[in-house]
Amino acid sequence: MSATTYLELSEANGGAHKYYEVRVEDTEVTITYGRIGESGQVRTATFADHAKAVKAAEKKIGEKVRKGYAPAVKGARQRRAVSRRQIVSTRSTARQAPVLWRFASGAPAFGIHIGDDRAWVGNENGDVFTLTHDGRVTGRFGLPDAVKCIVADDFWIYAGCDDGRVYDLGAKVPRVAYEIADDVDIYWLDIHDGVLGVSDRQGRVTVVDHEDEFQWSRPATGDHAWMVRCSPEGVFHGHSRGVTHYTARGEEVWHADTTGQVLFGWQERTEVFAGTSLGRVQRIRKADGARIADYRCDAPVFSCATSPGGEFVFAGDNQSSVYCFAADGTRLWKLATGCGSAYSMQYHDERLYLVTTDGSLSCVDASPAAVRDAEQGQLPQRQDIKAGSIARVEATAEVEVVSHVAPGEGVVVECVQEGGRVRVHVVSDGYDRSWGVQFPKNIRVPGARYLVTDVVTSANGSFYRTRGEIKRLR
């Protein structure tokens, strides 16, 4: 006894373009859903008898129909391209920046994170590379689709992917940490203490918690939201009409108009920085939304960053130039990247790291002495780096299985079915077993126990977060 119902919701002007298929076979209900033309995600549930399985399937179908889904013929509609930022990049007429090394990632690159010991770059091929600060390639992860951005949340590193998921890159293999709604075309994301903020093509901002449970969503007065920054003060959301500050609960605190559409965002402890389509980086105070400084570039700004505390402000335009300003807005220098326009950037220890339209991760010596020499035409010998034959470690739901735990080897956690969700709790001694554990989405199996390298209390003291490797106990 089997039956299949196939539904689609396809909206014009870049709206939802997704499907939902429900298959009942005897006592099993299998649901497949995702963007039209893609393999999607699969979930299966087993019921006591066929009648209960049919009833559960009908309930799911009814929910989707009420949301606008309708019966359709599979394959009639084609996959819709995911939005990617386009830069018409021209060659800068400024003098060349003092590039120490340049890594060719193989495709246009959005994602960057510079930590104390490693640099991360993610590109449109789904590659995420790690490098030392002197440019030596140390690792390569493989994600299923293009990497939109890479963000850090204390010890944890996450990559947002065009397959609608966010991957934890903190172990030997990438794991799914969050599954964003399948109708959200992600533009940017940020994470603070396990709480994820997502900005999208429609101008919305959506917030989910450490368990990947929806918290709130707000439409913007504009669209094309390329900025979201999460912090203890809440969420700062930049879109075509400016920057809006929301509390952690989604209540609007203030809105600040900007000179042009917001195309990138950065934050420091007390301020946010918005790069705009009219060649500005605008410094906005978090407390009240007041604009306290403007940094004027010669073309639309597609990326920006600061040195610690905002002492220096950096910007990249769509003409392959990079700028440095003093805090008061004085332009200190403008130089050419030599490798296309910067999609994103980050400053670390007198070096400015850029990811660019030609797929480079470029390390620029931003020290005053090096910049002075560059302005006189004296440049360091640049090192060009390629990935070579380094193996690509693919994202997977497979987990190594072990039969026992050695004393002091790690922490044991257990997956528990609670209503319609599978949650995780610590079972090792010394932990609060009532607290939830942030744990990869696609390896949770009810009743299974896992050995993790470490478990850390969240900053707000209400749940645990795993770190390191994960092994399933036999």
Secondary structure, DSSP 8 states (H G I E B T S, - for coil): -EEEEEEEEE-STT--EEEEEEEEETTEEEEEEEETTS--EEEEEE-SSHHHHHHHHHHHHHHHHHTT-EE--TTTS----------------S-B--EEEEEE-SS-EEEEEE-SS-EEEEETTSEEEEE-TTS-EEEEEE-SS-EEEEEEETTEEEEEETTSEEEE-SSSS-EEEEE--TT--EEEEEEETTEEEEEETTS-EEEE-TTS-EEEEE--SSS---EEEEETTEEEEEETTEEEEE-TTS-EEEEE--SS-EEEEEE-SSEEEEEETTSEEEEEETTT--EEEEEE-SS-EEEEEESGGGSEEEEEETTSEEEEEETTS-EEEEEE-SSS-EEEEEEETTEEEEEETTSEEEEEE-SHHHHHHHHTT-----EEEE-TT---EE--S--EEES---TTS-EEEEEEEETTEEEEEE-STTS-TTS-EE--GGG--TT-EEEEEEEEE-TTSSSEEEEEEEEEE-
